[in-house]
Structure formats: structure tokens, C-alpha cells
Amino acid sequence: MMDPAETSERDVLDVAHRLAIAHLAGLAERPPASPPVRQSFADLPVTGAGAAQALADFDARWGKHLSGSPGPRYWGFINGGVTPAALAADWLCSTYDQNGQVSEGPGALIEEETIGLLRDLLAIPECYSGNFVSGGTMANMSGLAIALQRLGAKTQVDVSEQGVAALGPVRVLSGECHGTIGKAAALLGLGRAAVERLPQEVDRERVDLAALERRLTELRGTPVIVVGNAGTVTTGDFDDLDVVGSLAHKFGAHFHVDAAFGLFAALSRRHAHLLRGIEHADTIASDAHKWLNVPFDSGFLFTRDQDAQLQMFKTVSNYLSQPTPGVFNPQHLCPETSRRLRALPAWVTLHAYGKTGYAALVERCTGYAEELARRIADEPGFECVSPVRFNVVCFRLLTRNGRADDQETKAFVDRVAKDGQVFVTRSSFKGSPCVRLAFLNWRTDLRDLDVAMQAFLACR
């Protein structure tokens, strides 16, 4: 029992199956978000308890503290749930335990095929290659890394060999970019100060085009990365990608689009126009954990310039295959070498529900966002700060003295969390505190809007 060789895999998987089914069955009653409960850490046992007992011990110690984040009312961040098909495939991903980095095995072929499915689903032109990474953060970092390699090639600088310092100062221009852009700049040696947040349009989170053109004119001759945003966190706004991309190319900048969740607007007849001009992008970052509703660890990236990607991420070794232009080999195209076959859940869920299934999910959830915004706007004490442009709802609290301040807004959000029916988060829009939430979980239905409104009114 204390040796893996003495373990019955069937028995252990039966225990895991029972725990999983019990957790899923209780999602409706489990609070969407659970506050951290501090307890003394467990000691490492000298003699193991066996796999089945270890699972039972974990459930006894931590099970009741786990949040209901896969459930229908976890709206505080931009997280999908996990479809039944993706859940089953993720179990098999660990069972198969394939190394996704090597082209000598089937893992790379499965990933390349899955990227093709995503390209078809999201109407991405064939000229883009793609690959999976660990999440949206790494997708953005990979896009900016490729940008540095491409910018260096214009002045005969090989950034992967000579380092980013050989490029000289690099500027990253954006409007309301995600915090991972600053993190990527830090990791890549540019520094967070290289990221310039330009003025935005009045009452919008999209970049002011005149301000962008002025800054690009001032920086002429300097290596520049322009980050377009397809879906901002606070209000779900989209930059005018057509004009932003055209300006970036006019001034010789690399155009990166952060479309972590906004890329799936391509599936909606009502929202596809928000992505007009995305074909100008040199790199596109997205995340299958969002609208695709697969488990975490499923970011992906599209790029026009696979050669620059290969030069940046190639693994140089005398015992590995050499990088070959035009050949899909993840070990030469990704930050990681050892990597799980994270494409498998995406492959299975795409085949399970198809293009029409995911299009219906997008239309359904964006419709819920519009309906909830209408209900909020109809209630005294609340004010929507922005129209629903895709799947994000953003609103303010109103008090006798006007709009609620940050402390009052925090108190409201804390009360909602304590109530335990729905999870939302705070943010700030144009310097004013607000509450925001996002719909993209396959489990959400209209009844959840009723529950949410009851919670908001009770906690107001």
C-alpha cells in the first residue's frame, strides 16, 4: 500500500471519481468564492497512508474550503467553467501523460491539429501559425518576445542571441491594457516603465487614436510594440483594431492583440464586428480557459512570423532535434520544454460541441450580460457605467450623497461575497470605483440572474 507498485489504479480512480461527482453535485450550494481559511500546515508523513486514504485525507482537510468557482455564478474574474467533455479529456491527459514538447511523438501533431480547429472556429487566416502555452499571461509574454525578435531583425539585431539591450530603448504603447502586459515587459527585461498607457476615448476604455498617432510620430525610429485590446477587464471594451493596426504598421511597429476572451466575439453575428482589423495583428494572445470552458493552463498564441518565434524560443542542444523553419515543433516554439498535452481537452470539447455549440454559448452569455445590465439600471441605487459591449457588466453604487466611494464599494462587494450567492469584483472606471462581472460559463442560466439581483438588492 505504501509503494505505488502495490496500488490498484482502478480503486484509486474510483475514489477520485466519487469525490469529483460529489463536488460537482454540490456546486449549486457551494459559495462561488471562498475566503482563505488559515490552518496549521500538515506535516509530511514518514510512512505513507496509501493513495486512496491520501485522497480521503485531502478531502477531509480541504474539501469544504474549496470554492464553487466552476459553478454558474462565479463572475468576479473572466473564467469559464469546464465542459463535461473537457473535464473527461483532462483526466485522460494525465492518464496518457504524453510529453507535448517533442515532434517525434503524437503530442505535437495533436496540438497542431487542435490549433487548426481553433483557427477554423475563430476565423483566423491560414497565414497564422499557433501553439498552446500555460495561460493568457504567457501568451502575452510570448507575443511580446516574438515582437522583440522581429523588431531586432529590422536593424540586424538578433535579440535571442544578443539580448534585448542590443535593441536600445523599446516602448510598449496601449490604452487600457491588461496587467500581464506590464508583467511581460518586466520578465523580458524591458521593465514595466516601458509600457505607456495612452489617453482613452471619453467614457470608453479604448485607446484615443489621435493620441496613439501622435506618440508613434514622436517615437519614429524607436522600436515600438503596439498592444491592441480585444476586451478590457472592467467594461469589456474593444480598441478599433482596424485603425490601431494600420497605424502600427504605418510606423513600423509590431502589432500585438490581447484577445484573451474577446477573440471569441468572432462566433457572434452581433459582435464579430468588434474584431474588424484583427487581421493586421502580428501576434494574437488568447485563452481557452475562458470561452472554450476548458481547465486552467490552456492559453494559446497565433503569430504571422513563425521564423521569429522559432529564433526566440528554440532549444539549442546536442541531444535534441534541430529547429526547422516551417515545422511545428513545440520545444522550439514555446517558453517551456517539458509540457503536458494541454491541447487534448480543447480537442475533445471542440469535437463534442462544435462551432454551433460554442456560438450558442457566446450568444447566450452575452445576452445574459445585456439582461442583467437592464435589471441593474432599473433599480434605484445602481448605475451602469458603460453599455454592455460583449459579456462584461460594470456598474456603480449610488448613495444619498451621490456615487459611492471606494470604501462603500468595497463594503458592498464584501457583503455580496459573504452572502455567498454570487462572486463579483471591484475595479475603477475613469477614476471612479465600480463593480464588474463577466459571463462566459456554460452552466449559467437565467435563474442565476434572479439570484444575483436578489443578492445585490439585499447587500445594497
Buried (B, 14 or more C-beta within 10 A) or exposed (E): EEEEEEBEEEEBBEBBEEBEEEBBEBBEEBBBBBEEEEEEEEEEEEEEEBBBEBBBBEBEEEBEEBBBBBBBBBBBBBBBBBBBBBBBBBBEBEEBEBBBBBBEEBBBEBBBEBBBBBBEBBEBEEEBBBBBBBBBBBBBBBBBBBBBBBBBBEEEBEBBEEEBEEBEEBBBBBBBBBEBBBBBBBBBBBBEEBBEBBEBBEEBBBBBBEBBBEBBEEBEEBBBBBBBBBBBBBBBBBBBBBBBBBBBBEBBBBBBBBBBBBBBBBBBEEBEEBBBBBBBBBBBBBBBBBBBBBBBBBBBBBBBBBBBBBBBBBBEEEEBBEBEEEBBBBBBBBBBBEBBBBBBBBBBBBEBBEEEBBBBBBBBBBBBBBBBBEBBEEBEBBBBBBEBBBBBBBBBBBEEEEBBBEEBBBBBBEBBBEBBBBBBBBBEBBEBBBBBBBBBBBBBEEEBBEBBBEBBEEBB
